[in-house]
Structure formats: C-alpha cells, structure tokens
Amino acid sequence: MTDVVLGRGYYSRSAVDLAPDMLGKILCRRFEDGTVGRFRIVETEAYFGEEDTACHAHRCSTGRARVMYSAGGLAYVHRCHMYNLLTIVTGPEGHPEGVLIRGVEGHDGPGRTGRALGLELPMYGSPMSPDSFLWLEDDGFRTGFSSHPRIGIPYASEEDRARLWRFRASEQSE
C-alpha cells in the first residue's frame, strides 16, 4: 500500500474515536534542513471538550488553549514542565478536543516524543499537512491496543482521571 497523507477530514472525528485510530499511523516531521522524520505512533491520550476537567480548554477558551476551538487538523504545541508536547486538534470547530501524542516507537512519554520531533512553540496552530511541519500518514499498518486511565493530570476530577482514554499499541499486523 502506498502511504496516504491524512487530510483535514480525518481530524473531524471525536478525539475519543481518533486517539486509538492514530495508533500505528506515521507522524511525519519536516525538519529545518528539509529532511523528513517518520515516527510510528504507539501511545495517545484523548481530551474531550470543556466538560473534561483534564482538557486545557476546560476553564477558558483564550490563551494557549484557543487553538483547540478550531476545526480539527491543527497542531497544538504546548509546554509542560520543560518539554514541548504535541496535541492534535480534532473534532468540529467550537468544540475543544484533541489527541495528545504520548509516544512514538523508540520514544516513550510525551516529553521524549516532543524532543525527538524537535517540537518548537512557533509550530502552535500549524496545519497537519505536508505543506507545514507535521502531518500524519497511513501506510496500512494496523495494531491492536489497550485502554488505560489517563495520567499526569492531578488537577482533573476523579471521574476524568479514571476515564480509559489513554491508548497503547499492542499486537501489530500488516
């Protein structure tokens, strides 16, 4: 199968549906020297709207979370501690949701993933497109997955911390 670049329509679905679907997809990064790094996604985490107390848009539609109110298909690059992380905005315009890329092959955790991707804050709001810095491709690879509670969100409600919205790739098949 030829690799297929995933267009804006792909990102129009719910973060809860897309987070497990992104497992096994190829996250592509065009670096400043023109080279393209290709990273298979192995862990994701969904954030779903203002009602989700773990979502950055829970309390406010301004500031760093404003891009989450856009139609899906944009990169929400944000800092957590000393790392730049990638959340891919999903869903319809006006409903803030996104999928945090928690891991790619060879790089566990969102901070290590961000470092491997060379994420920079000016990438904030960039379209997920080969005309930009970041995009997703589907090479036909399929993977099973397991669901887990989200982690690293002590500020969220107990109910939202317990949601099984963290997804890890398990069995792989072509």
N, C-alpha and C positions, 0 to 999 in steps of 0.2 A: 504494500500500500504506500502511496505517496503521502508525505506529510501534508496535512491540511491545516492552514492557518485558521484559527477560530476567530470569527468576526464578531461585530457588536451584538448580533442576535443571540449568540451563545450566552452572553453575560446577562441577558434579560430575565433569566430564571432566578428563582429564590436562592439565597446563599445556602440555605439548608439542603436544597437539592443539588446545587453545584459543588459544594465542598467535597462530597465523596466522588462526584463525577470528575473532578480535577485530578484525582489520584491517577498516576500513570501518564498524565499529559506532560508535554515537554514545555518547560518555561524557558523561553529564549531571551537572551540579553545581548544587545548590541553595545559593545564597549567603545570607548573613545577612539581606539586605534582601528575601528572598523571590524574587528573580529567579533564573531557571534559565539557566545557560550550557550550550551544546551544542557538543561538540568531537568531530570525526571522528578516530578513531584511525588513525595512519599507521605507527607502529612499536611493536613489542612485543619482549619477550625472556622466554623460559621458564626457570624454575628448578624442578628436579625432585628433591626428597627429600634425605634425609640423605646419600645416596651421592654427591650432586652437590656437589663441593667449592666451587662458586661460590654455593651456596644459603646464606642466612643461618642456616638450621636444620642445616647440616652438622655442626657441633660441639656443638650444645646446643639442648634443647627449652624452655629457660627464657629469661627476658629478653625482648628485643624480638621475637624470632622465635616466641614461643609461639603467637601467633595463627595461624601457618602450619600448626599441627597441627589446626586446626578444619576442619569440613566447608567446602567451597568456598562462596564468595559473601560474603566479608568483605573490608574494605579494610585492607590492611597499609600504613599510612602511617608512613614511617620517614625519618630524616635521613641524608643523605650529604653530607659536607662542610658547606656552609651551606644546602642545599636540602632541602625535604621532597618525597619521592618516593612514588609510588603503585604498590604491587604488589597485584594482586587475587588473593586466596587461591582456589585451585582444588583439585579432587580430593576424595577421601574423607577423613573425619576420621581423624586418626592418621598420615597421610602428608603431610609438609610440602611443598607445592609452590605455585607462584604465577606470575603473569604480570606483569612489570614493564611499565608503560606508558611507553615511551621517547619517544613523540612523538604529537602531535595536529596537525591542519592548522594551519599558521601558527606552530607552536612546536616546534622540533627539540630533542631531548635531554630526558632525564627531569627535569632541574632546571628548565628553562624551562617544561616542561609542568606541573610542580608549582606553579610560580609563577603560571602562567595560571589554574590551577584553584583557586588560593588554598588549597592544602592546609595543614592545621594538624595537629600531632601528636595533639590530642584526638580526631581522627577515627579513630584507630587502633582496629581491631576493629569499626567500624560496618558494618552490613549493606549490601550493594549493593542498595539499594531506594529507590523514590521517597519512602518514609517517613523516609529518612535524608538524608545529604548528597550521596551519589554513587550512580549507577546506570547501567546500560547499556541502550540501546535498539537495536533492529534496524529500520531503515527500508527494508530490501530492497536497499540499495546493495551491490554486490559488487565486489571488487577482486582483481587478481592480486597476487602477492607474490614477493619474492626472499628467500632464506635466506642468512645470514651468520654468521661466528663471533661469539660474544658479546664485548663489550668492557668495559673498566674493571674487570676482575676479576683483577688481577695475583697475588692470593693463591691463586687456584684452580690445580688441577693443569693441566698442559699439555693433557691429554686433554679436560678440561672446558672449558678456554678455546677449544679447537678445535671444539667442538660447534656445529653450524649451527642454533642455537636463537634467533637474533635475526632478526626478520622485518620486512621493509619493504614497504609497499604499492607496487604498480607500476601496471599498467594498471587503469583504472576503467571500470565499466559499470553501467548501471542494470538 
